[in-house]
Amino acid sequence: MTAVALVPAIVTGPTAVASPAGVTSAAAPPRSAPAGTSVYRTMPTDPTAVVLGSTQFPVHGDGVGDDTASVQAAIDEASRRGGENGLGNIVGGARGVTVGDGGGVVFVPEGRYRLSRRVDLHASVRLIGFGAKRPEFHLGESTPGFQEGNQSFLFVATRRPYQPGTTPTFGNNDTFGTGLVNLDIRIGAGNPAAVAVRFSGAQMFVLQDLDIHVGDGYAGIDHNANLIQRVRVDGGAVGLLAYAASPGWQTTLLDTTFTGQREAAIRLHTDSKLSLVRNRFADAPAGIVATPGQTQRLYVQDSVFEDIAGPAITLNDNEAIPGGTEPDLIRGQNQLNVVNTGVTRAGALLTTVPSGRTWAGPGPSYLVRDATLGLRVHDALGADERRAAGVVVSAVPAAPPSFTRLLTSDVPLPPASDSWVNLAEYAAARGVTVGTGTSDDHAIFQQAIDTHDTVYVPMGQYLIGDTLRLRPQSNLIGLHPRQTWLKLPDRAPAFGDPDRPKAMIETPRGGTNQVTGLGLDSARQTPGAVQVLWRSGARSHLADTLTQFVKWHPEQTQPGDPTAGDPGYQYRGRHKYNFWVQGGGGTFVNLWSVAGWADNGFLVEDTAVRGRVYEVSVEHHEHREVVLRRVRNWEFHALQTEDHIYGWRSQAVELDDVHDVLFGNTVFFRVATVLGPYPYAVGMRNSSGIVIRGTRGYRPDNTANTRWGATVADVVTGRTVPELEVAYLGVGVPNEVPEPAGVYAAPDDPGLTVVPGHSGSTTVRLRNDGPGTLTRLAVGVRAPTGWQARAALDTATLRAGGTATATLDVRLPADAEGDGVVALTLAYSRAGQQQEIPLTLPVRVGGENLAVGATVTASSTLSTNVAGNAVDGNQTGGRWISGSADPSPTLTIDLGEPADLHRLVLYSGVAGSDSLRVRAFRVDGLVGGVWTPIGTVAENSASPVRLDLADAPRGIQQVRLSFTEPSPTDGLARVFEVEIHGTR
């Protein structure tokens, strides 16, 4: 490669000295780096890439001059080149796109680039920074357009390639491969609405090696796609606003940190399905918080929560989630798994709302071994199979220094960029041109691999007529898998025998190989082809790599079905496998196996070498997606499968003689158009120690075909686990039932309603799940100004397994209006260590206003001042005014359902005046078909006027106001609004 000294607007430098032939590196690849470290210090020569700061795209690079226009122009040009070369095509020519999918790379040299407006990151464009220090994009202080709201985005992943004159839309389920890599983003002061990245799309999206300094901005990342890796988000109201990745897949966060947020590190929306592995959350009021009424599949492993004032995690109660027509299935999607995670100096581990149920660990610092919310199935497929639902927390006291090991990564950093040998330059020095897609590049490619440890593959298309065989220390590095293709010549004779599978890339047993950033196309008529045969060892790494896009499809289709001209359906090959691991292991990150004509998409055989799979999508195969045979000691995180149309015979996972394997946060998906059912997602034979933590198997449409007959099945005995939404499922797992630990606390009622001038009370119950006895048990209480609150415990000592109660009394002043929150603090000592659990109890003042939008009738009306104005929720806008010939006007309000009434509030008179307010009225409730007096107001001169209805009979649906003195002068009742507060 050419090593480049990186300064703004200058791209020059010496040629790197390649490693001598045969020289190997004994050192293991690095697994971590200090925060902010640039992982690419020098920039490779790549004619297809765009270089920011080159003559065509000049920049200031000093953080002062505005570089927005050049940055956007460079991205536009990278997208234009990708659309022109067609290398990234999946949807090109379909769905209204008249050019290719676009995509490309913008190299960003070290520098500080000031931005002043939104930058659109077109589909499949990656910005990649290089330099001794990471380049930084800086939003200047108090930049116009970033002051109001919470959607003022700095970088936006958009759906389509650059097309002049069109309005970009957000990335979605047909947007692939976009990324920000090895960059920093800093939001200057005075931009409270700023969000650093709007990151929405489907497979192969990456945010990698970023520091995002949000400061007093709103958020670091909004939405989420595939992979967020080695990212630090500091500051902001929220670090990540998480949504379901399009079109509903998981998002994996690896080795990522959130610190210093003002509200919460992560806020969960719309079933975001996060897999959080080796994440750190620190210095925030809350860790991870779900928005009300939403289901979540949240998976947390090997992570740390520290210095979190409130709960580490806040999720919704299942019963508080709208259930639709299938409440059990919908609410079954609300799942939590926390595994091997440290918590120190946090308010509690988990709170569910609105109930306020809270679970804390067994000390001020503890290791969560296993915590779940949702259905657990123990001894699945066995004679003693049993089920449990709810929340389980199993934890042990642990000191914070021990948590350091939890965050030690198993994913290596890339090889030092100054050691890369550029394949195109290596070939050119020997009089050979490569990457054009017109001639066989295998010989020169293999020669480069044989003589150099790390080969960089520039963007292009490389025909290889035979297997590329890597040495134990060989690395292949690409930077964009949809623009860097290794392709077999069609009908290549070496790949023609389906009974003798042969790989495009093959690694040796025990190797430390790294292969990243490549696309692998095994062509149309190569029935013996395998994309990768991986035999490398536990310290190897395969990442950011995909196959060609082929949906399995028969030769003959039904009328109206996709034809051979549609994207992906033109292939008619018979391939053996996509990714084939034989006797090897390592880490596998962000892979997309989508060559559907293969027998399967991800095959692991004959290995006990540790394997860790993160964010892998395996789709569109006819018979099976993932196959494991004679495998031990693997973990699959965020595995997603998809049966598509004619691939309805395909099972998601096949296990044969497999032991001690974890599947965390899986999505077993079937599209709405599949043509038939399948009896199970996971079929297993002679397997044990199988743990599935979190599944998605439910979808609401085409239920006969899109839902699996069961989550798992033993294909020998015929036993199944039919539930489609499972938080924990264990097959042949010894000692799998967790031992509860810590403290559980919950109020009897999720909220308290108190009428102004009155008192209300509730009980909070505590349970000590051990270990040991709680002593010095006490409760403190804080209430809003003017309120009175007190709490008392029935014991100061609580043995393991015992329960206690705390009684809370709240009294409101007569003029109380807005709802409030009473804060409780439960304090106790366990094994000599003090611990506190904060609880919050919402208090509704007088209940909900049931009159808003209710049906209302009036005895008379003056002109256009209709009765509906009195219940429109506007206290100062339109009014109801009674007719001039009506000496005793009435308003009758139907609340729609029976309710318990607490208070009535009436706003009357003339806006901005103390005159013409209602003087006197009577309130009646319809009780047993008879109007019964429930309150009166006399000699009134106030607006609003409040009437206590706490003593009214229960279950009143209709309320009538009779105005005995409508006004002090003219007899007209003038009513802006009637509020009737109560509960149903």
HUMOMO-V603243 format. One line per field, one symbol per residue. psi: psi as a letter, one per 30 degrees, with the letter a starting at -180 (. if undefined). A space follows every 50 residues. Layout:
# HUMOMO-V603243
psi=???
This chain:
# HUMOMO-V603243
psi=ljkkkjlkgkjlllkkklklkfklkfkkkkflllkgkkfjflklkjfflk jkflefiklegggekjgeeeeeeeeeeeeeeeeefgfgkegkflhgkfll fakakjkjlkljjkkflkkkjlkgkkkklklekklkkkjlkhkkfgfkag hjkekkjlellkjkfljklkkafhkkgllkkhlkkkjllgiffkkekjik ablgkkjkikkjjfbgaelekklkbdkjkhkkjkalekekjklkkkhgll kkjkhlkkkglfelekkkliifikjjkhkkklhlfldkkklkgklkjkkk khlkkkhjeakekjlkkeffkkfbfieeeefffjkkkkkhkkkkhlelek kklgfgkkklaglfklkjejklkakkjkhkglfgkllklbkkkklkkkke fffefegjkgjlllkkfffkkjeeeeeefggkklgfgfljgeeeeeeeef fkejkkjlkakjkjglkjkklegkkkjlfjfggjkkkkkkgkefgfjffi kklekkllkglgkkjlhkkjjgaeiifgkkekjjglafglkklhkllljj kkklekllkflklfflkfgfkhljleldkjjjgaaakjkiljjgifflel fjkkkhkgkkkkkkikkjlgleekekkkkhklhlkjkhkkljkjcfgffk lekkkjhkkhkkjkiljjkklfgkfllkflejklkhklgkkjjjljfklf lhfeefklflelkjfeffkljfkfjkekkkjhjkhfjkjklakkkklekf lkkkkkglllllkkkkkjgalakklhklklkkllkflkklkklflfkjlk flllkkkkkkkklfgkdllakkkkjjklkkhgkkkkjkkkjkjkjfakjf fkglkkkkflkjbgilefffgggjfgbllkkllfgjfillkkkjfelklj kekkkkklbkkglglglkeklkkkkjjhgkkkkfllklhkgljlkkkkgf glllhkekkkkjjeielfeggkkjjekkkjkal.
